């Protein structure tokens, strides 16, 4: 998915752009069941935006595995 948000400076943070985007305001139009947007640590995670666990949260093997799998997806995208 490609999304453009007009009217922001080049240094606008991801959190601001997310709140102004169409997919954030109307997620049911852009996301079906089981579809997610892979975000980075700067984005606010929601039920449609997922991202890696922070280092302090990464305390179990399952969480480390999730981070590893997300990193593989980022490389492919």
Order of alpha helices (4+ residues) and beta strands (2+ residues): alpha-alpha-alpha-beta-beta-alpha
